Amino acid sequence: MRPELTRKTKADAFLDYYWLKEELVQFCRDNELPVSGSKMEITARIESFLLNGLIEKPKQKQSCRKKKSKEPLSRSTIITEGHRCSQDVRTFFKQEIGEHFHFSTYIQNYFRANIGKTYEDAINAWHEEETRKQDPGYQKDIAPQFEYNRFIREFFSKPVNKGKTRSQAIEAWNKKKSKPYSHSS
């Protein structure tokens, strides 16, 4: 059975269970911790608080305003740290790729992971991803913070669950999230 999340909860016990982001935010509010950031950032902040009582401030994201170049965007534009998928960047990629261009999770992750590469490289990566999507076996990656979605996909991928309903998958999820995680896998 999942414990109640209080300031007396042990950090290990906290990490052993699934928590909704809204539960984490409420805990932060109740304990005067910052509430901004992703679910993973908030989880790390709460873990630190439970371990040693420290109240960690959210990491400040660097502003790109001072770095913004006056040069027009081109295929040779370098992807820099703190790259923003702004409206002018969207317009550039729509001109180069076509109106069907969109900032997919894949391409956003590409920008973060490929600092120093060019927009030409990003355009090629976008086309490669679009080609992969044509494969009938293609499955889009689900980010780690979307545990429910990952569980549901995995549930239906198992042969033992063939023919089961979404309600049965949700019931299995509810059972899983009420138990501690197995850290062995």
VENWO-V447685 format. One record per pair of residues at least 4 apart in sequence whose ideal C-beta (glycine too) atoms are under 8 Angstrom apart, sorted by the first residue. I is the first residue (numbers start at 0). J is the second residue. If there is no record, write none. Layout:
# VENWO-V447685
I/J
I/J
This chain:
# VENWO-V447685
0/177
1/16
1/17
1/176
1/177
1/178
2/8
2/12
2/16
3/8
4/8
4/13
4/18
4/22
4/26
6/30
6/48
6/49
8/12
8/13
8/49
9/13
9/49
10/14
10/46
10/49
10/50
11/15
12/16
12/179
13/18
13/45
13/46
13/49
14/42
14/46
14/180
15/179
15/180
15/182
16/176
16/177
16/178
16/179
16/180
17/146
17/175
17/176
17/180
18/22
18/23
18/42
19/23
20/24
20/38
20/41
21/25
22/26
23/27
23/38
23/41
23/42
23/45
24/28
24/34
24/41
25/29
26/30
26/32
26/45
27/31
27/32
27/33
27/34
27/41
27/44
27/45
28/32
28/34
30/48
31/54
32/44
32/45
32/48
32/54
33/44
33/54
33/55
33/56
33/57
34/41
35/57
36/40
36/41
36/44
36/57
36/58
37/41
37/144
38/42
38/144
39/43
39/143
39/144
40/44
40/57
40/58
41/45
42/46
43/47
43/55
44/48
44/55
44/57
45/49
46/50
47/51
47/53
47/55
48/52
48/53
48/54
48/55
60/81
61/66
61/80
61/81
62/81
63/67
63/79
63/81
63/82
63/83
66/79
66/81
68/76
70/76
72/76
72/87
72/88
72/91
72/118
73/118
74/95
74/117
74/118
74/119
74/122
75/117
75/118
75/119
76/117
76/118
77/115
77/116
77/117
78/82
78/110
78/113
78/114
78/115
78/116
78/117
78/118
78/120
78/121
79/114
80/114
82/110
82/111
82/114
83/88
84/88
84/89
84/102
84/107
84/110
85/89
86/90
87/91
88/92
89/93
89/100
89/102
90/94
91/95
91/118
92/96
92/100
92/118
92/121
92/122
92/125
93/97
93/98
93/100
95/100
95/118
95/122
96/100
96/122
96/125
96/126
100/125
102/106
102/107
103/107
103/125
103/128
104/108
104/139
104/140
104/142
105/109
105/124
105/125
105/128
105/139
105/140
106/110
106/121
106/124
106/125
106/128
107/111
108/112
109/113
109/121
109/124
109/125
110/121
113/120
113/121
113/124
116/120
116/121
117/121
118/122
119/123
120/124
121/125
122/126
123/127
124/128
125/129
126/130
127/131
128/132
129/133
131/137
132/137
132/139
133/137
138/152
141/145
141/148
141/149
141/152
143/149
145/149
146/150
147/151
147/172
148/152
149/153
150/154
150/168
150/171
150/172
150/175
151/155
151/165
151/168
151/169
151/172
152/156
153/157
154/160
154/163
154/168
154/171
154/172
155/160
155/163
155/168
156/160
157/161
160/167
160/168
163/167
163/168
164/168
165/169
166/170
167/171
168/172
169/173
170/174
171/175
172/176
173/177
174/178
